[in-house]
Amino acid sequence: MQKLQLEPRQFPDGWGYDIVAYHADATIADYLQAVENFFDRSKWSGLRRKQEFTGWSTCEGCPGCCSERIPLTIGDAVHLSMTIPELAEKAKRSGGFSGEDILLALSVHGDIQKEGRVIDVTLRRMDQGQCGLFDDDSQRCRYHRYRPLVCRTYFCCPISHRAEKLRLRIVNAGEDELVRQILGSPGRPLHLERGVRPTDYRESPWTIADSLIPWDLEAQVPLEPFTQGLGLVRK
């Protein structure tokens, strides 16, 4: 059963979508699935190619969004850990990933920058500016199954203000939780702590009380806290 209701909308610059309703028990995983399902079957207007598409696979081979900043959430760090065989095997045995596992995955795929009290964790870019998961020969993502949340929810079409606001809330809180996990890990880079207060990165719906971060984290994070004030119908 689909737990979010997305509807096509015609905006001044073309076809896109609005989120109008959600079920009370919907999770981040349900949100991701609903967005992908919408683009799999609906008409939408590609703003880069200036044409209409039906189905998200029609944008395959277009690397336009692969050179932009790609912030990482704690859920993304889990997915990226799955691309490293020894970490994936370890997670199968233990049921999840430790903070050290997350740091190892970020040492391969991530980029951690600090300016003042702000820590930013993004997907690493190659010398030519495209993300580290991009395969130049095929013009496709090498780890499409494990691509970050911003990639899974971004299509170059217009969307409603509340749909964009929901997406940003989820991404920003997810990145903050990733930073919180990094700061709490014994193997953290010590320079990250200078000038950073523990209260700068508070617990959120992304926070899991267990010491291990589950491989299906996104299916355990409730969507509802991110919907407040957006005028969505709660079913």
N, CA, C and O of each residue as an XYZ file, in Angstrom:
940
protein
N       0.841     -1.205      0.000
C       0.000      0.000      0.000
C       0.876      1.254      0.000
O       1.797      1.376      0.807
N       0.581      2.176     -0.907
C       1.323      3.430     -0.964
C       0.913      4.302      0.216
O      -0.276      4.530      0.441
N       1.901      4.791      0.974
C       1.611      5.535      2.192
C       1.742      7.040      2.037
O       1.551      7.787      2.997
N       2.066      7.483      0.840
C       2.056      8.904      0.528
C       1.281      9.121     -0.754
O       1.313      8.288     -1.659
N       0.587     10.237     -0.829
C      -0.169     10.564     -2.031
C       0.495     11.730     -2.747
O       0.509     12.857     -2.252
N       1.039     11.443     -3.907
C       1.624     12.457     -4.772
C       0.703     12.667     -5.963
O       0.186     11.699     -6.522
N       0.494     13.899     -6.352
C      -0.379     14.197     -7.477
C       0.348     15.064     -8.491
O       1.121     15.947     -8.117
N       0.103     14.814     -9.783
C       0.712     15.664    -10.815
C       0.144     17.074    -10.760
O      -1.046     17.270    -10.513
N       1.007     18.048    -10.992
C       0.599     19.448    -11.018
C       1.244     20.130    -12.222
O       2.391     19.849    -12.570
N       0.495     21.021    -12.844
C       1.067     21.812    -13.924
C       1.467     23.172    -13.375
O       0.627     23.948    -12.918
N       2.758     23.445    -13.427
C       3.315     24.706    -12.961
C       3.609     25.590    -14.175
O       3.544     25.117    -15.310
N       3.929     26.856    -13.952
C       4.219     27.738    -15.096
C       5.327     27.209    -16.010
O       5.308     27.471    -17.213
N       6.297     26.465    -15.451
C       7.387     25.961    -16.285
C       7.273     24.471    -16.601
O       8.247     23.847    -17.023
N       6.075     23.897    -16.395
C       5.881     22.519    -16.820
C       5.234     21.637    -15.770
O       4.771     22.110    -14.732
N       5.212     20.324    -16.066
C       4.574     19.347    -15.190
C       5.534     18.853    -14.101
O       6.705     18.566    -14.353
N       4.994     18.766    -12.891
C       5.746     18.242    -11.761
C       4.791     17.592    -10.777
O       3.793     16.994    -11.179
N       5.092     17.704     -9.486
C       4.220     17.029     -8.517
C       4.066     17.825     -7.233
O       4.857     18.715     -6.919
N       3.021     17.471     -6.507
C       2.755     17.987     -5.165
C       2.507     16.789     -4.258
O       1.986     15.767     -4.704
N       2.874     16.909     -3.006
C       2.538     15.890     -2.006
C       1.325     16.400     -1.248
O       1.348     17.506     -0.709
N       0.260     15.597     -1.205
C      -0.985     16.087     -0.618
C      -1.386     15.339      0.650
O      -2.114     15.894      1.474
N      -0.934     14.095      0.832
C      -1.377     13.316      1.991
C      -0.358     12.238      2.343
O       0.472     11.852      1.520
N      -0.438     11.759      3.590
C       0.448     10.693      4.042
C      -0.265      9.888      5.124
O      -1.168     10.391      5.792
N       0.148      8.642      5.288
C      -0.363      7.820      6.377
C       0.441      8.083      7.642
O       1.631      8.389      7.565
N      -0.184      7.969      8.785
C       0.463      8.292     10.054
C       1.699      7.443     10.311
O       2.635      7.893     10.972
N       1.710      6.217      9.793
C       2.850      5.336     10.048
C       3.863      5.330      8.898
O       4.718      4.446      8.836
N       3.778      6.297      7.998
C       4.719      6.361      6.872
C       6.128      6.638      7.378
O       6.317      7.315      8.388
N       7.106      6.110      6.669
C       8.512      6.289      7.013
C       9.255      6.993      5.880
O       8.688      7.260      4.820
N      10.521      7.286      6.119
C      11.349      7.878      5.063
C      11.423      6.925      3.875
O      11.398      7.369      2.727
N      11.514      5.625      4.134
C      11.552      4.638      3.043
C      10.274      4.709      2.211
O      10.329      4.578      0.988
N       9.119      4.916      2.857
C       7.856      5.052      2.124
C       7.866      6.314      1.265
O       7.379      6.301      0.135
N       8.413      7.388      1.793
C       8.532      8.633      1.029
C       9.377      8.421     -0.223
O       8.988      8.831     -1.317
N      10.530      7.781     -0.061
C      11.409      7.522     -1.197
C      10.716      6.660     -2.250
O      10.830      6.918     -3.448
N      10.003      5.643     -1.795
C       9.316      4.763     -2.734
C       8.207      5.493     -3.466
O       7.999      5.274     -4.659
N       7.491      6.361     -2.759
C       6.394      7.105     -3.388
C       6.912      8.039     -4.476
O       6.299      8.162     -5.536
N       8.048      8.701     -4.213
C       8.613      9.603     -5.221
C       9.060      8.811     -6.448
O       8.773      9.205     -7.578
N       9.756      7.707     -6.232
C      10.214      6.901     -7.361
C       9.037      6.317     -8.138
O       9.075      6.260     -9.367
N       7.989      5.882     -7.429
C       6.806      5.348     -8.106
C       6.117      6.409     -8.958
O       5.638      6.123    -10.056
N       6.072      7.642     -8.437
C       5.434      8.725     -9.195
C       6.143      8.924    -10.523
O       5.498      8.991    -11.569
N       7.456      9.019    -10.490
C       8.199      9.284    -11.721
C       8.247      8.072    -12.638
O       8.534      8.202    -13.828
N       7.975      6.921    -12.101
C       7.961      5.721    -12.924
C       6.736      5.666    -13.825
O       6.757      5.005    -14.863
N       5.645      6.370    -13.425
C       4.399      6.228    -14.175
C       3.797      7.551    -14.656
O       2.834      7.550    -15.423
N       4.358      8.671    -14.212
C       3.704      9.962    -14.460
C       4.452     10.815    -15.471
O       5.638     10.615    -15.735
N       3.727     11.765    -16.023
C       4.312     12.726    -16.952
C       4.978     13.845    -16.159
O       4.415     14.339    -15.183
N       6.178     14.243    -16.582
C       6.862     15.357    -15.945
C       7.724     16.097    -16.958
O       8.126     15.542    -17.980
N       7.999     17.357    -16.654
C       8.730     18.213    -17.597
C      10.179     18.363    -17.169
O      10.465     18.890    -16.095
N      11.092     17.898    -18.011
C      12.514     18.049    -17.732
C      12.966     19.468    -18.023
O      12.904     19.922    -19.166
N      13.418     20.166    -16.999
C      13.769     21.569    -17.165
C      15.105     21.750    -17.877
O      15.354     22.795    -18.479
N      15.962     20.735    -17.810
C      17.246     20.848    -18.487
C      17.108     20.572    -19.991
O      17.684     21.279    -20.817
N      16.344     19.543    -20.324
C      16.205     19.182    -21.739
C      15.009     19.860    -22.402
O      14.807     19.736    -23.610
N      14.222     20.575    -21.605
C      13.078     21.329    -22.121
C      12.118     20.441    -22.901
O      11.698     20.788    -24.006
N      11.767     19.277    -22.313
C      10.800     18.396    -22.942
C      10.077     17.593    -21.872
O      10.510     17.539    -20.721
N       8.967     16.967    -22.265
C       8.181     16.177    -21.319
C       8.591     14.719    -21.383
O       8.901     14.185    -22.448
N       8.586     14.080    -20.203
C       8.936     12.673    -20.079
C       7.813     11.926    -19.384
O       7.009     12.517    -18.664
N       7.768     10.637    -19.605
C       6.938      9.738    -18.796
C       7.836      8.602    -18.360
O       8.346      7.847    -19.188
N       8.030      8.483    -17.049
C       8.944      7.483    -16.518
C      10.302      8.089    -16.225
O      10.844      8.825    -17.050
N      10.854      7.791    -15.070
C      12.098      8.428    -14.669
C      13.301      7.887    -15.427
O      14.339      8.547    -15.478
N      13.189      6.707    -16.014
C      14.339      6.136    -16.715
C      14.694      6.918    -17.980
O      15.763      6.715    -18.554
N      13.798      7.813    -18.417
C      14.070      8.587    -19.626
C      15.202      9.591    -19.426
O      15.714     10.139    -20.402
N      15.600      9.843    -18.181
C      16.705     10.776    -17.962
C      18.040     10.038    -17.817
O      19.056     10.662    -17.508
N      18.051      8.735    -18.032
C      19.304      7.986    -17.970
C      20.289      8.523    -19.004
O      19.911      8.873    -20.122
N      21.548      8.580    -18.611
C      22.575      9.066    -19.519
C      22.753     10.569    -19.483
O      23.637     11.100    -20.155
N      21.914     11.281    -18.698
C      22.071     12.730    -18.540
C      22.804     12.984    -17.224
O      22.240     12.735    -16.159
N      24.044     13.474    -17.269
C      24.822     13.676    -16.049
C      24.670     15.068    -15.454
O      25.482     15.477    -14.624
N      23.639     15.803    -15.866
C      23.503     17.200    -15.470
C      23.540     17.440    -13.977
O      24.164     18.400    -13.523
N      22.875     16.576    -13.191
C      22.809     16.797    -11.742
C      23.956     16.126    -10.997
O      24.043     16.242     -9.775
N      24.840     15.426    -11.711
C      25.906     14.657    -11.050
C      27.117     15.505    -10.700
O      28.075     15.000    -10.113
N      27.090     16.793    -11.052
C      28.200     17.688    -10.732
C      27.822     18.699     -9.653
O      28.592     19.612     -9.355
N      26.643     18.536     -9.074
C      26.185     19.469     -8.049
C      26.579     18.968     -6.660
O      26.973     17.813     -6.498
N      26.471     19.840     -5.664
C      26.740     19.437     -4.277
C      25.732     18.379     -3.860
O      24.528     18.547     -4.053
N      26.230     17.285     -3.283
C      25.357     16.184     -2.870
C      25.566     15.932     -1.377
O      26.468     15.183     -1.004
N      24.742     16.550     -0.511
C      24.876     16.317      0.927
C      24.490     14.891      1.274
O      23.641     14.288      0.618
N      25.117     14.360      2.304
C      24.856     12.981      2.718
C      24.113     12.941      4.048
O      24.433     13.689      4.972
N      23.131     12.071      4.136
C      22.417     11.810      5.386
C      23.018     10.587      6.064
O      23.851      9.892      5.481
N      22.595     10.327      7.291
C      23.041      9.114      7.971
C      22.558      7.879      7.212
O      23.250      6.861      7.184
N      21.382      7.959      6.600
C      20.890      6.851      5.782
C      21.763      6.625      4.560
O      21.985      5.482      4.159
N      22.259      7.699      3.965
C      23.155      7.571      2.825
C      24.467      6.901      3.236
O      25.007      6.075      2.500
N      24.970      7.259      4.405
C      26.209      6.653      4.886
C      26.038      5.145      5.060
O      26.960      4.372      4.802
N      24.852      4.739      5.498
C      24.559      3.304      5.613
C      24.593      2.650      4.231
O      25.199      1.593      4.055
N      23.943      3.280      3.254
C      23.926      2.722      1.890
C      25.335      2.650      1.307
O      25.700      1.658      0.674
N      26.116      3.690      1.518
C      27.480      3.693      0.989
C      28.340      2.633      1.672
O      29.258      2.088      1.059
N      28.048      2.339      2.930
C      28.764      1.267      3.629
C      28.497     -0.078      2.974
O      29.343     -0.971      3.002
N      27.311     -0.218      2.381
C      26.952     -1.485      1.729
C      27.764     -1.724      0.458
O      27.815     -2.851     -0.035
N      28.404     -0.675     -0.081
C      29.229     -0.855     -1.289
C      30.604     -1.413     -0.965
O      31.354     -1.781     -1.869
N      30.941     -1.476      0.318
C      32.243     -1.988      0.748
C      32.028     -3.410      1.273
O      31.421     -3.581      2.330
N      32.506     -4.423      0.568
C      32.164     -5.825      0.882
C      32.373     -6.219      2.340
O      31.510     -6.873      2.925
N      33.496     -5.837      2.939
C      33.744     -6.254      4.323
C      32.761     -5.630      5.305
O      32.394     -6.250      6.303
N      32.331     -4.389      5.015
C      31.340     -3.753      5.881
C      29.958     -4.368      5.681
O      29.206     -4.541      6.640
N      29.630     -4.695      4.436
C      28.338     -5.323      4.159
C      28.237     -6.679      4.847
O      27.200     -7.011      5.422
N      29.310     -7.458      4.790
C      29.316     -8.770      5.446
C      29.207     -8.620      6.955
O      28.488     -9.374      7.610
N      29.911     -7.660      7.496
C      29.866     -7.414      8.939
C      28.459     -7.042      9.393
O      27.990     -7.494     10.438
N      27.790     -6.210      8.589
C      26.433     -5.778      8.930
C      25.450     -6.942      8.890
O      24.513     -6.988      9.686
N      25.654     -7.877      7.976
C      24.783     -9.049      7.906
C      24.887     -9.877      9.176
O      23.899    -10.444      9.644
N      26.094     -9.941      9.729
C      26.308    -10.726     10.944
C      25.801    -10.003     12.189
O      25.191    -10.610     13.070
N      26.063     -8.695     12.247
C      25.767     -7.949     13.474
C      24.418     -7.243     13.448
O      23.869     -6.911     14.499
N      23.882     -7.013     12.251
C      22.598     -6.330     12.139
C      22.694     -4.839     11.891
O      21.674     -4.159     11.776
N      23.922     -4.318     11.806
C      24.037     -2.887     11.565
C      25.471     -2.433     11.451
O      26.394     -3.242     11.356
N      25.647     -1.104     11.463
C      26.955     -0.489     11.284
C      27.333      0.333     12.509
O      26.485      0.992     13.112
N      28.593      0.290     12.867
C      29.092      1.114     13.967
C      29.516      2.479     13.434
O      29.567      2.697     12.223
N      29.819      3.390     14.351
C      30.318      4.685     13.933
C      31.613      4.580     13.154
O      31.847      5.337     12.212
N      32.467      3.622     13.558
C      33.730      3.412     12.844
C      33.476      2.921     11.419
O      34.191      3.301     10.492
N      32.464      2.082     11.249
C      32.103      1.610      9.907
C      31.690      2.782      9.018
O      32.080      2.868      7.853
N      30.893      3.679      9.593
C      30.422      4.844      8.845
C      31.604      5.718      8.429
O      31.656      6.204      7.299
N      32.551      5.915      9.345
C      33.729      6.723      9.024
C      34.551      6.085      7.913
O      35.086      6.786      7.055
N      34.653      4.759      7.923
C      35.391      4.066      6.871
C      34.717      4.284      5.515
O      35.388      4.555      4.519
N      33.394      4.165      5.484
C      32.666      4.384      4.229
C      32.846      5.814      3.736
O      32.976      6.047      2.534
N      32.855      6.773      4.662
C      33.034      8.169      4.271
C      34.458      8.437      3.803
O      34.679      9.321      2.976
N      35.432      7.682      4.325
C      36.810      7.853      3.860
C      36.952      7.411      2.406
O      37.867      7.847      1.707
N      36.043      6.545      1.953
C      36.060      6.072      0.569
C      35.202      6.958     -0.328
O      35.619      7.318     -1.429
N      34.009      7.309      0.139
C      33.040      7.981     -0.725
C      32.728      9.429     -0.338
O      32.143     10.162     -1.136
N      33.104      9.849      0.858
C      32.649     11.138      1.358
C      33.700     12.223      1.398
O      34.885     11.983      1.163
N      33.238     13.423      1.701
C      34.103     14.583      1.874
C      33.568     15.349      3.072
O      32.422     15.800      3.057
N      34.381     15.501      4.110
C      33.969     16.185      5.334
C      34.704     17.512      5.425
O      35.933     17.551      5.479
N      33.941     18.597      5.442
C      34.513     19.929      5.529
C      33.984     20.640      6.768
O      32.836     20.444      7.168
N      34.837     21.469      7.373
C      34.435     22.213      8.569
C      34.778     23.684      8.400
O      35.888     24.035      8.000
N      33.831     24.522      8.704
C      34.048     25.964      8.706
C      33.377     26.544      9.935
O      32.150     26.576     10.021
N      34.176     27.000     10.883
C      33.622     27.473     12.144
C      32.962     26.333     12.902
O      33.584     25.308     13.179
N      31.680     26.531     13.235
C      30.944     25.490     13.953
C      30.130     24.611     13.012
O      29.375     23.748     13.460
N      30.283     24.828     11.710
C      29.487     24.079     10.728
C      30.326     22.964     10.106
O      31.423     23.208      9.603
N      29.801     21.742     10.146
C      30.431     20.591      9.507
C      29.525     20.138      8.369
O      28.330     19.917      8.569
N      30.096     20.000      7.180
C      29.335     19.636      5.994
C      29.877     18.313      5.451
O      31.078     18.178      5.214
N      28.988     17.342      5.257
C      29.387     16.028      4.752
C      28.716     15.817      3.400
O      27.489     15.784      3.306
N      29.518     15.677      2.369
C      28.994     15.530      1.017
C      29.635     14.332      0.327
O      30.606     13.751      0.811
N      29.062     13.984     -0.812
C      29.647     12.938     -1.644
C      30.911     13.488     -2.299
O      30.928     14.612     -2.800
N      31.958     12.682     -2.286
C      33.231     13.119     -2.863
C      33.103     13.319     -4.368
O      32.404     12.572     -5.053
N      33.791     14.338     -4.868
C      33.794     14.606     -6.303
C      35.131     14.199     -6.931
O      36.169     14.200     -6.268
N      35.085     13.861     -8.192
C      36.292     13.563     -8.935
C      36.910     14.857     -9.448
O      36.308     15.924     -9.329
N      38.095     14.767    -10.011
C      38.812     15.964    -10.454
C      38.021     16.779    -11.468
O      38.115     18.007    -11.485
N      37.239     16.105    -12.317
C      36.469     16.820    -13.330
C      35.172     17.410    -12.782
O      34.405     18.025    -13.523
N      34.928     17.226    -11.489
C      33.783     17.866    -10.852
C      32.570     16.989    -10.651
O      31.651     17.372     -9.927
N      32.537     15.820    -11.271
C      31.388     14.933    -11.093
C      31.561     14.076     -9.845
O      32.675     13.888     -9.355
N      30.456     13.563     -9.343
C      30.498     12.819     -8.090
C      31.292     11.526     -8.260
O      31.433     10.995     -9.362
N      31.805     11.038     -7.131
C      32.670      9.871     -7.161
C      31.987      8.581     -7.549
O      32.664      7.584     -7.801
N      30.666      8.568     -7.606
C      29.937      7.357     -8.007
C      29.666      7.324     -9.511
O      29.159      6.334    -10.039
N      30.007      8.410    -10.186
C      29.688      8.532    -11.609
C      30.707      7.784    -12.468
O      31.917      7.920    -12.284
N      30.189      6.991    -13.409
C      31.043      6.276    -14.351
C      31.058      7.040    -15.669
O      30.036      7.144    -16.346
N      32.204      7.566    -16.022
C      32.290      8.433    -17.193
C      32.044      7.674    -18.497
O      31.501      8.235    -19.448
N      32.440      6.402    -18.545
C      32.283      5.624    -19.777
C      30.814      5.356    -20.098
O      30.379      5.525    -21.237
N      30.053      4.934    -19.081
C      28.642      4.600    -19.303
C      27.717      5.794    -19.097
O      26.545      5.747    -19.471
N      28.255      6.891    -18.488
C      27.441      8.073    -18.163
C      26.317      7.716    -17.193
O      25.218      8.266    -17.258
N      26.619      6.789    -16.300
C      25.641      6.339    -15.315
C      26.287      6.184    -13.945
O      27.511      6.193    -13.816
N      25.451      6.043    -12.929
C      25.927      5.864    -11.563
C      26.420      4.427    -11.373
O      25.730      3.475    -11.739
N      27.612      4.279    -10.800
C      28.171      2.948    -10.576
C      27.442      2.205     -9.451
O      27.436      0.974     -9.413
N      26.838      2.951     -8.549
C      26.117      2.345     -7.421
C      24.703      2.919     -7.358
O      24.288      3.456     -6.331
N      23.978      2.802     -8.454
C      22.651      3.419     -8.544
C      21.736      2.965     -7.413
O      20.947      3.757     -6.898
N      21.834      1.710     -7.029
C      20.991      1.173     -5.947
C      21.267      1.877     -4.617
O      20.382      1.980     -3.768
N      22.498      2.359     -4.444
C      22.901      2.944     -3.165
C      23.113      4.454     -3.257
O      23.761      5.032     -2.385
N      22.591      5.093     -4.277
C      22.800      6.526     -4.448
C      22.132      7.314     -3.313
O      21.159      6.839     -2.728
N      22.636      8.493     -3.001
C      22.117      9.278     -1.870
C      20.660      9.707     -2.022
O      20.081      9.663     -3.107
N      20.095     10.122     -0.897
C      18.681     10.508     -0.841
C      18.384     11.677     -1.771
O      17.342     11.688     -2.425
N      19.280     12.665     -1.844
C      18.993     13.805     -2.728
C      18.942     13.358     -4.187
O      18.221     13.955     -4.987
N      19.691     12.325     -4.541
C      19.650     11.810     -5.907
C      18.359     11.042     -6.153
O      17.763     11.143     -7.225
N      17.932     10.276     -5.159
C      16.719      9.468     -5.316
C      15.458     10.323     -5.356
O      14.427      9.876     -5.858
N      15.525     11.540     -4.836
C      14.323     12.380     -4.777
C      14.405     13.587     -5.706
O      13.490     14.410     -5.727
N      15.490     13.704     -6.477
C      15.620     14.857     -7.369
C      15.369     14.463     -8.818
O      15.993     13.544     -9.349
N      14.460     15.167     -9.431
C      14.231     15.105    -10.871
C      14.129     16.556    -11.320
O      13.535     17.383    -10.627
N      14.703     16.867    -12.473
C      14.785     18.285    -12.860
C      13.448     18.762    -13.406
O      13.330     19.159    -14.566
N      12.446     18.710    -12.535
C      11.105     19.183    -12.888
C      10.611     20.083    -11.765
O      11.155     20.031    -10.662
N       9.600     20.902    -12.011
C       9.052     21.745    -10.947
C       8.303     20.910     -9.918
O       7.644     19.930    -10.266
N       8.405     21.296     -8.653
C       7.616     20.655     -7.600
C       7.033     21.745     -6.710
O       7.486     22.889     -6.743
N       6.035     21.392     -5.922
C       5.381     22.378     -5.067
C       6.317     22.824     -3.942
O       7.288     22.146     -3.609
N       5.996     23.976     -3.375
C       6.804     24.521     -2.279
C       6.855     23.545     -1.110
O       7.918     23.341     -0.524
N       5.720     22.941     -0.763
C       5.731     22.053      0.404
C       6.451     20.740      0.126
O       7.031     20.145      1.034
N       6.416     20.288     -1.122
C       7.170     19.086     -1.464
C       8.667     19.341     -1.337
O       9.403     18.487     -0.841
N       9.119     20.506     -1.780
C      10.533     20.864     -1.661
C      10.919     21.079     -0.201
O      12.012     20.699      0.220
N      10.025     21.684      0.562
C      10.325     21.931      1.971
C      10.433     20.616      2.738
O      11.306     20.473      3.594
N       9.560     19.656      2.443
C       9.627     18.347      3.081
C      10.953     17.670      2.758
O      11.608     17.119      3.643
N      11.341     17.714      1.504
C      12.604     17.101      1.074
C      13.792     17.716      1.806
O      14.674     16.997      2.276
N      13.817     19.041      1.904
C      14.931     19.718      2.560
C      14.981     19.415      4.051
O      16.063     19.258      4.615
N      13.827     19.332      4.688
C      13.800     18.989      6.114
C      14.408     17.612      6.355
O      15.204     17.423      7.275
N      14.025     16.662      5.523
C      14.521     15.295      5.677
C      16.035     15.237      5.460
O      16.763     14.618      6.235
N      16.490     15.895      4.392
C      17.925     15.875      4.067
C      18.736     16.579      5.143
O      19.751     16.046      5.593
N      18.310     17.768      5.566
C      19.082     18.531      6.540
C      19.173     17.813      7.886
O      20.239     17.772      8.500
N      18.062     17.251      8.338
C      18.091     16.519      9.607
C      18.935     15.250      9.485
O      19.615     14.851     10.431
N      18.881     14.626      8.312
C      19.684     13.422      8.089
C      21.170     13.708      8.073
O      21.963     12.909      8.570
N      21.559     14.856      7.499
C      22.978     15.215      7.514
C      23.421     15.579      8.930
O      24.524     15.224      9.345
N      22.570     16.282      9.669
C      22.911     16.621     11.054
C      23.126     15.360     11.895
O      24.026     15.313     12.733
N      22.299     14.348     11.667
C      22.463     13.108     12.420
C      23.756     12.399     12.027
O      24.411     11.784     12.869
N      24.121     12.484     10.756
C      25.395     11.905     10.322
C      26.556     12.606     11.022
O      27.487     11.946     11.483
N      26.511     13.930     11.106
C      27.559     14.672     11.808
C      27.585     14.274     13.281
O      28.659     14.098     13.856
N      26.417     14.132     13.889
C      26.347     13.739     15.298
C      26.997     12.380     15.516
O      27.703     12.171     16.503
N      26.754     11.454     14.588
C      27.360     10.129     14.690
C      28.878     10.205     14.511
O      29.623      9.506     15.198
N      29.329     11.047     13.596
C      30.765     11.209     13.372
C      31.443     11.753     14.627
O      32.488     11.250     15.042
N      30.845     12.783     15.229
C      31.424     13.392     16.422
C      31.444     12.440     17.611
O      32.277     12.581     18.506
N      30.530     11.469     17.627
C      30.468     10.514     18.724
C      31.291      9.262     18.512
O      31.337      8.390     19.380
N      31.945      9.165     17.359
C      32.722      7.969     17.038
C      34.139      8.089     17.587
O      34.758      9.144     17.452
N      34.675      7.015     18.212
C      36.051      7.057     18.732
C      37.094      7.370     17.655
O      38.145      7.933     17.960
N      36.815      7.016     16.414
C      37.785      7.227     15.355
C      37.635      8.539     14.622
O      38.218      8.718     13.553
N      36.857      9.472     15.178
C      36.576     10.735     14.490
C      37.849     11.574     14.331
O      38.745     11.513     15.173
N      37.922     12.352     13.256
C      39.024     13.314     13.113
C      38.917     14.369     14.211
O      37.895     15.047     14.312
N      39.939     14.517     15.022
C      39.857     15.368     16.211
C      39.659     16.845     15.869
O      39.089     17.590     16.666
N      40.123     17.278     14.693
C      39.989     18.694     14.356
C      38.532     19.115     14.193
O      38.214     20.303     14.249
N      37.643     18.129     13.990
C      36.234     18.468     13.806
C      35.597     19.003     15.086
O      34.596     19.718     15.031
N      36.174     18.659     16.235
C      35.565     19.053     17.503
C      35.835     20.513     17.859
O      35.085     21.096     18.642
N      36.866     21.107     17.314
C      37.261     22.452     17.708
C      36.176     23.467     17.356
O      35.823     23.643     16.190
N      35.660     24.123     18.380
C      34.644     25.142     18.171
C      33.243     24.619     17.974
O      32.311     25.409     17.823
N      33.062     23.300     17.972
C      31.735     22.712     17.766
C      31.127     22.332     19.115
O      31.772     21.670     19.927
N      29.904     22.746     19.346
C      29.209     22.424     20.587
C      28.322     21.196     20.377
O      27.728     21.041     19.310
N      28.226     20.323     21.380
C      27.341     19.150     21.243
C      25.905     19.520     20.912
O      25.206     18.768     20.233
N      25.461     20.685     21.393
C      24.073     21.108     21.146
C      23.855     21.591     19.719
O      22.718     21.824     19.310
N      24.947     21.746     18.952
C      24.793     22.176     17.564
C      24.107     21.104     16.724
O      23.468     21.407     15.716
N      24.245     19.847     17.148
C      23.692     18.719     16.383
C      22.863     17.856     17.334
O      23.362     16.908     17.941
N      21.602     18.208     17.441
C      20.696     17.550     18.379
C      20.117     16.266     17.794
O      20.162     16.037     16.586
N      19.574     15.438     18.678
C      18.878     14.240     18.225
C      17.645     14.641     17.421
O      17.066     15.707     17.634
N      17.258     13.775     16.504
C      16.127     14.041     15.615
C      15.418     12.718     15.338
O      15.826     11.684     15.867
N      14.365     12.729     14.518
C      13.723     11.451     14.162
C      14.674     10.460     13.503
O      14.395      9.261     13.490
N      15.803     10.940     12.950
C      16.795     10.043     12.358
C      17.586      9.279     13.424
O      18.225      8.273     13.116
N      17.547      9.749     14.666
C      18.387      9.184     15.720
C      17.892      7.807     16.152
O      16.704      7.611     16.411
N      18.822      6.859     16.223
C      18.538      5.506     16.703
C      19.261      5.300     18.025
O      20.446      5.613     18.144
N      18.550      4.772     19.020
C      19.136      4.625     20.353
C      20.195      3.523     20.414
O      21.101      3.581     21.245
N      20.085      2.523     19.543
C      21.031      1.409     19.587
C      22.436      1.869     19.186
O      22.606      2.880     18.505
N      23.438      1.098     19.629
C      24.826      1.424     19.297
C      25.132      1.151     17.833
O      26.041      1.756     17.265
N      24.377      0.239     17.214
C      24.563     -0.061     15.803
C      23.471      0.620     14.977
O      22.306      0.645     15.373
N      23.852      1.162     13.847
C      22.900      1.803     12.943
C      22.371      0.736     12.000
O      23.158      0.160     11.249
N      21.065      0.444     12.004
C      20.529     -0.658     11.194
C      20.649     -0.406      9.700
O      20.583      0.734      9.241
N      20.825     -1.481      8.953
C      20.970     -1.359      7.500
C      19.693     -0.832      6.852
O      19.744     -0.246      5.770
N      18.531     -1.040      7.514
C      17.257     -0.540      6.985
C      16.789      0.692      7.755
O      15.599      0.848      8.031
N      17.720      1.552      8.095
C      17.417      2.730      8.910
C      16.251      3.540      8.358
O      15.374      3.948      9.119
N      16.225      3.781      7.052
C      15.192      4.635      6.469
C      13.790      4.085      6.675
O      12.821      4.845      6.689
N      13.672      2.765      6.837
C      12.367      2.147      7.086
C      11.955      2.278      8.551
O      10.833      1.923      8.912
N      12.852      2.783      9.392
C      12.551      2.943     10.812
C      12.362      4.403     11.226
O      11.981      4.683     12.363
N      12.629      5.330     10.306
C      12.513      6.754     10.627
C      11.120      7.247     10.239
O      10.753      7.178      9.066
N      10.334      7.745     11.203
C       8.980      8.211     10.874
C       8.993      9.480     10.041
O       9.831     10.359     10.241
N       8.068      9.568      9.113
C       7.971     10.742      8.249
C       7.239     11.893      8.928
O       7.545     13.059      8.680
N       6.283     11.573      9.774
C       5.360     12.583     10.300
C       6.033     13.805     10.927
O       5.562     14.918     10.690
N       7.113     13.665     11.718
C       7.712     14.872     12.302
C       8.180     15.893     11.273
O       8.286     17.079     11.584
N       8.458     15.452     10.066
C       8.935     16.363      9.022
C       7.797     17.055      8.276
O       8.041     17.956      7.474
N       6.563     16.644      8.533
C       5.414     17.172      7.788
C       4.719     18.337      8.480
O       3.788     18.921      7.927
N       5.169     18.680      9.693
C       4.462     19.682     10.484
C       4.394     21.026      9.762
O       5.396     21.528      9.254
N       3.185     21.598      9.728
C       2.982     22.916      9.159
C       2.947     22.988      7.643
O       2.911     24.078      7.073
N       2.958     21.811      6.974
C       2.968     21.805      5.515
C       1.573     21.669      4.910
O       1.410     21.753      3.693
N       0.578     21.459      5.751
C      -0.788     21.369      5.247
C      -1.120     20.059      4.571
O      -2.062     19.993      3.781
N      -0.357     19.001      4.871
C      -0.650     17.699      4.288
C      -1.788     17.014      5.048
O      -1.942     17.199      6.255
N      -2.571     16.231      4.333
C      -3.655     15.482      4.953
C      -3.075     14.237      5.610
O      -2.342     13.480      4.974
N      -3.404     14.025      6.884
C      -2.944     12.849      7.620
C      -4.023     11.790      7.571
O      -5.138     12.020      8.038
N      -3.704     10.613      7.004
C      -4.700      9.558      6.861
C      -4.553      8.515      7.949
O      -5.314      7.548      7.984
